[in-house]
Amino acid sequence: MLYLTLFLCFCASIFLTPFVKKLAFKIGATDKPNQRKVHQKIMPRLGGLAIYISFIIGILIIKPIENFHLPLLHPNGNVHIAILLGSLIIILTGAVDDVKEISPKVKLLGQILASLVIIILGGIKVEFINLPFGGGRLDFGIFSIPFTMVWIIGITNAINLIDGLDGLAGGVSTIALFAIAGMAYITGNPYVTVVALIAAVSTMGFLVYNFHPAKIFMGDTGALFLGFLISVLSLLGLKGVTFISLVIPVIILGVPISDTFFAIIRRLVNKQPLSAPDKSHLHHCLLKSGFSHRQTVLLIYAMSAIFGLAAFILSQSTLLGAILIILTILITIEIIVEKIGLIREDYKPLLKLIRGFRIVNVRDK
């Protein structure tokens, strides 16, 4: 029954997207080209509404099946309600922004409300982390709520920030959702497995119209919804976790998180407001490096898949092996950042260090 439900969600998304496209033009939910954007003509957004409706269809199909071997309802029923209510708040926030382009403060308010629903109604929050090397336990105490809010809002906006090329945010989100579903299945979390799979196939259906050349954008409606859902689903496995298991969802979301992190660093270095838009994100830098639109998207897909695979390997590794994997990932990210100029063109400390070692070795020989 799960496979049939996933197929229906995929088909529903394909069927609904053209109707959402017409609705977007009718209500003025369009994206006009400018110097910061890649597209050259007016494009409909609000496409995330098709993803959301397909997702809800999947939830409604699965819910009544009492004998389903992967029951949808979470042991804590409030979790399920909180996710649906929080998602609705996010969808409304994104839809209003797609139509009227609300201010960042108003958009942030919607995200705060949605995260509070998850924390207060769903009771989902990271309360402590077991530290490695016998370091005991780090209790967050009163900071558990702020930490959880920062996680939800941060991931939500991270997906939104990479939504700059046709099919980019949708594809990266789909890969992340499949990775989360796989990890949840391995760890025996059927609720997260099912919800993540339903969201993933709903997004795949939308990608039929969103992959380059796109006929419709998902807009903030889709990017915020997918980011919110990914952040909450990854949190469901973090309650009372070890430090290493906390790192796993960070690695799964390596592309949007690292892009957001370096965007913040870039704006601090250049003394710009954190909310200031620019054309120096990962996809912009790859385009400047000579890759085509389609090649850039596929390359970032590959990066996301590698991060997902690394997360699986990490989950099966010893503590020492996990630390080595994390260090390798960090060094690789830094090299890529310096190679493509993600912070700025002259920022190349590690590459200069490597080049210095090479010169010294040549002289010694």
C-alpha positions, 0 to 999 in steps of 0.5 A, a space after each residue: 500500500 505504501 508504494 501505491 500511495 507514493 505513486 499516487 502522490 507523484 501523479 497528483 503532483 504532476 497533475 496539479 502543477 499545471 493548475 497551480 501554474 494558471 492560478 499563479 498567473 491569475 493572482 499575480 504570483 510571478 517572478 520578474 527577471 532582474 540583475 540578481 536572477 538567472 531567468 530572463 522572462 516572467 515566471 509563475 511561482 507558488 509551485 510549492 502549493 502542488 507539492 504541499 497538496 500532493 503531500 497532504 493527499 498522501 497523508 490522508 491516504 495513509 492515515 486510515 489504514 490501521 493494519 499498515 506495517 509502517 503506521 503513520 501516526 507518531 506514538 505521540 499524536 501531538 507530533 503529527 498534528 504539530 507537523 501538519 499545523 506548522 506546515 500550514 503556517 509555513 505554506 500560508 507564509 510562503 504563499 503570501 510572500 509569493 504573491 505580495 513579497 512580504 518583508 523578511 521580518 514578517 516572513 521570519 515571524 511566520 517561521 517562528 510561529 511554525 517552530 513554536 507549534 513544533 516545540 510547544 504542541 509537538 514537544 519536539 526539541 533537542 534537550 541534551 547531547 551525549 559528548 564523545 570520549 566519555 565527556 558526559 552529557 551536555 544539557 541545553 536546559 533553558 536553551 533547548 527551545 532557542 537551539 531547536 528554533 534556530 535549527 528549524 528556522 536555519 534549515 528552512 531558510 537554507 533550502 530557500 537560499 539555494 532556490 536560485 536555479 531551475 530544479 535546484 532546491 527541489 532536487 536537493 530537497 528530494 535527495 535529502 528527504 530520501 537520505 532521511 527516509 533511509 536513515 529513519 528506516 535503518 534506525 527503526 523510525 517508521 513515521 519519519 520514513 513514511 512522511 519523508 518518502 511522501 514529501 520526496 515523491 511529491 517533490 519529484 512530480 513537481 520537478 517534471 515541470 521545474 527542471 531546466 528549462 523550468 515552466 514554474 518555480 516552487 517559490 517561497 511556498 515550496 522552498 520554505 515548506 520543504 526546508 521546514 519539513 526537512 528540519 523537523 523530520 531530522 529533529 525527530 531522531 535527535 532527542 537525547 542524541 550523541 554528538 555524532 548522530 547530531 552531525 548526521 543530519 548536518 551532513 545530509 544537508 551539507 549543500 544548503 547548510 554550507 552555502 548558508 554558512 559561507 553566505 553569512 561569512 561572505 556578508 560579514 567579511 564584505 560588511 553587508 547586512 545578513 539579509 542582503 541578496 547577492 549573486 555569490 551563492 554556490 550555484 552562482 559561483 559554479 556558473 561563473 566557473 563555466 558550467 552550464 545551467 543544467 551542469 551546475 544543477 546536476 553537479 550540486 545534485 551529485 554533491 548532495 548525494 555524496 553528502 547523503 552517502 557520507 552520512 550513511 557511512 558515518 552512521 556505521 563508523 566507529 567514533 575515530 572513523 566518524 571523526 576522520 570522515 568529518 575532517 575529510 568533509 570539512 577540508 573538502 568543503 574548504 577547498 571547494 569554497 576557495 576554488 570557486 571563490 564562494 567567500 571572495 576571489 582572494 580568499 584562498 588560505 588553505 590553497 596557499 598553504 598547500 601551494 607553499 608546501 609544494 614549493 618547499 618540497 620542490 626546493 628540497 628535492 
